[in-house]
Amino acid sequence: MGVAVASAPAKVILFGEHFVVYGEPAIVMAIDKRAYAKVEARQDKRLFIHSQNLDLSAFFENGNVKVEKGDPREAKIKLEPIRCAVEKVLGKAGEKVGLNVEVTSTVPVAAGLGSSAAVASAVAAACGAVLNVKMSKEEVFRIAFEAEKIMHGTPSGVDPAISTFGGTMLFQLDTGFKPLEVKAEVPLVVGNTGVERSTRVQVAKVRGLRDKYPQVVEPMMRAAREIVLQAMEALKRGDLETIGELMNINHALLYGLGVSDESLEWLINAARKAGALGAKLTGAGGGGCMIALATKERLEKVLEAVQRAGANAFVARKTDEGVRLESS
Ligand code: MEV
């Protein structure tokens, strides 16, 4: 039993966030920002988790938590999904082994890019390697999904799926994941508003609106479905203009559901003014990140405009690689 490092990618939702929670399809793409988990066996039976990004660490033993770094309440809540992923793999191993788990990430936290799911997949895969538990990607996904439920309440599973399998996928609750072939480059600027928000709160907000105005929200759901169907065709054709227009319409629906905010609108407007083909929030909204699609020629201009508008922004490229073992 030694040391293993695994990684998993972040994602952007191109179309269909929130609507996906109610059974509508979504299109999601893994991007070239990854979370890393290093796991090694300890001499004792304790579990030690350190998250560099969150600047939190704690020991876990027999239901007790001893926080070493950071606010105790925050550490207990935010490290719990990681503990859950580790325990699931330990359960499969069938033995009690002490572990050190170190998480580092290039994915902004709580920003709509699926950082918690990427962390959970990477942790599950690295634990599996250290404990000699052979796991299929499907099993890694299931574990990451369990961890995600602790974090987000009633997630659709889209985040752990894309972190685990990578690529570009169509995702729907009842039919699961279907890889999508996207031949064209999809040049995206990702802008982070820096406003941290909770997916759980945003999902609950939409649920409230849907319960209150079912006749209004139901047609929005159908429109979102149609957007995804047309976007699939446009992605296949490499028709960036149509993809951009559909992104704008999708954003308008999300705005209607109340999950955009001032910080997102500011960045989205800046991107559109700089010539983006389309721009929308990505993920749960309420802050977090937006994405803008631009031609290769316009990409730098859009990136600069979003940065000037105050965002921490970068160009994202799609990646086909899901969770992977880096070393063991
Ligand atoms: C979060 O990245 C996407 C949401 O649709 C929630 C979910 O699908 O679990 C807002």
Boltz pocket constraint, residues with backbone or C-beta under 6 A from the ligand:
constraints:
  - pocket:
      binder: B
      contacts: [[A, 13], [A, 16], [A, 17], [A, 18], [A, 19], [A, 20], [A, 21], [A, 112], [A, 114], [A, 154], [A, 155], [A, 156], [A, 157], [A, 158], [A, 159], [A, 199], [A, 203], [A, 283], [A, 284]]
      max_distance: 6.0
